[in-house]
Amino acid sequence: MNANTNFRMPARRFTATAAATVLAAGPGVLAGAGSAHASADHGRASAVVLRTGLDVSLLNKTVNVPLAVSLNEVRAPRSSERTALTARLDGVDGGQPFSVLRADVASAKATVSASGAEASTNLTHARIHVPGLPLLSLIEVGQVTSKATCETGRKPVASATLLGGVTVLGKKVTLTVGGPTEVKVPGVGEVRIDFSKTRTTSRTAAASALELKVSVNPLKLNVADVEGTLTLGSVTCESPAAAPVSAPASVSAPDIKPQGAPAGSGLAETGGASTTPFVVGGAVVLLAAGGAAVALGRRHRS
């Protein structure tokens, strides 16, 4: 009797332990947690003080020299800043260095970060020259600035400001935001100017402080015929892409029914409750453990 009692106790302990292991492992199988990876674009920005797209014809159009330059141009993702006070184009004015831009301050800056992108320009006491007019400035400005800001989660903003006087082909003019200003000088040429042109979208912004359409042919001598466009203070930006929000993984608890539930619920409706696999698994373990215990008991008695 004591031997049987001592034998049954380990079997019962084994059975209880096995059943507890199966039931405890069941909910863990349902709780599968996925991981989400978030990525963010830091945005973009660019700025340029002066950009020209001019066709220069010299000596009765026997020589064509395209004047296409970008001065103080900077681009980011990597933050950068550049400043130049003068810019020259060689080989245009009779083979001599020709100054396109003279200014006290001519700076461009572009920066980006996780929170946004920004670009800006500043041009102070600037004088722009084109071939054929060595002594007369195409345009002179006191100060002109432009700025584009694209912050994450906010509407992009673009702006341009003009301080001080503006002189075009030797004539003082007043610029307006509403429309272009046309300046015609007999025997010299004509210039059409657009001030503060801005564009914005949900993620981008752009601004040009001054855009000039130029047609210059001094005294119609065909010594230097200049046609094309010229832009001062051009900036653009694009805000960083919003990082996707990672939702926490949901854990579904097993639908455990109390014993003795009405016959019409659970199994009768669906063919099995969510805990059925774990109950069946536990029963199998219990049955196997019980069978083993009985077999060992019979061998011991025999």
Secondary structure as the mmCIF struct_conf table of DSSP 4:
data_model
#
loop_
_struct_conf.conf_type_id
_struct_conf.id
_struct_conf.beg_label_comp_id
_struct_conf.beg_label_asym_id
_struct_conf.beg_label_seq_id
_struct_conf.end_label_comp_id
_struct_conf.end_label_asym_id
_struct_conf.end_label_seq_id
HELX_RH_AL_P HELX_RH_AL_P1 ASN A 2 LEU A 30
STRN STRN1 ARG A 44 LEU A 58
TURN_TY1_P TURN_TY1_P1 LEU A 59 THR A 62
STRN STRN2 VAL A 63 LEU A 67
STRN STRN3 SER A 70 LEU A 71
BEND BEND1 ASN A 72 ASN A 72
STRN STRN4 VAL A 74 ALA A 76
BEND BEND2 PRO A 77 ARG A 78
STRN STRN5 SER A 80 THR A 83
BEND BEND3 LEU A 85 LEU A 85
STRN STRN6 THR A 86 ASP A 93
TURN_TY1_P TURN_TY1_P2 GLY A 94 GLY A 95
STRN STRN7 GLN A 96 ARG A 102
BEND BEND4 ASP A 104 ASP A 104
STRN STRN8 VAL A 105 SER A 113
TURN_TY1_P TURN_TY1_P3 ALA A 114 SER A 115
STRN STRN9 GLY A 116 ILE A 128
TURN_TY1_P TURN_TY1_P4 PRO A 131 GLY A 132
BEND BEND5 PRO A 134 LEU A 136
BEND BEND6 LEU A 138 LEU A 138
STRN STRN10 ILE A 139 GLU A 151
TURN_TY1_P TURN_TY1_P5 THR A 152 GLY A 153
BEND BEND7 ARG A 154 ARG A 154
STRN STRN11 VAL A 157 VAL A 168
TURN_TY1_P TURN_TY1_P6 LEU A 169 GLY A 170
STRN STRN12 LYS A 171 VAL A 173
BEND BEND8 VAL A 177 GLY A 179
STRN STRN13 THR A 181 VAL A 185
TURN_TY1_P TURN_TY1_P7 PRO A 186 VAL A 188
STRN STRN14 GLY A 189 THR A 200
BEND BEND9 SER A 202 ARG A 203
STRN STRN15 THR A 204 VAL A 216
HELX_RH_3T_P HELX_RH_3T_P1 PRO A 218 LYS A 220
BEND BEND10 VAL A 223 VAL A 223
STRN STRN16 ALA A 224 GLU A 238
HELX_LH_PP_P HELX_LH_PP_P1 SER A 239 VAL A 245
HELX_LH_PP_P HELX_LH_PP_P2 ALA A 247 SER A 250
HELX_LH_PP_P HELX_LH_PP_P3 SER A 252 PRO A 254
HELX_LH_PP_P HELX_LH_PP_P4 ILE A 256 PRO A 258
TURN_TY1_P TURN_TY1_P8 GLN A 259 GLY A 260
TURN_TY1_P TURN_TY1_P9 ALA A 263 GLY A 264
BEND BEND11 SER A 265 SER A 265
TURN_TY1_P TURN_TY1_P10 GLY A 266 GLY A 266
HELX_RH_AL_P HELX_RH_AL_P2 LEU A 267 THR A 270
BEND BEND12 GLY A 271 GLY A 272
TURN_TY1_P TURN_TY1_P11 SER A 274 THR A 275
HELX_RH_AL_P HELX_RH_AL_P3 THR A 276 ARG A 301
#
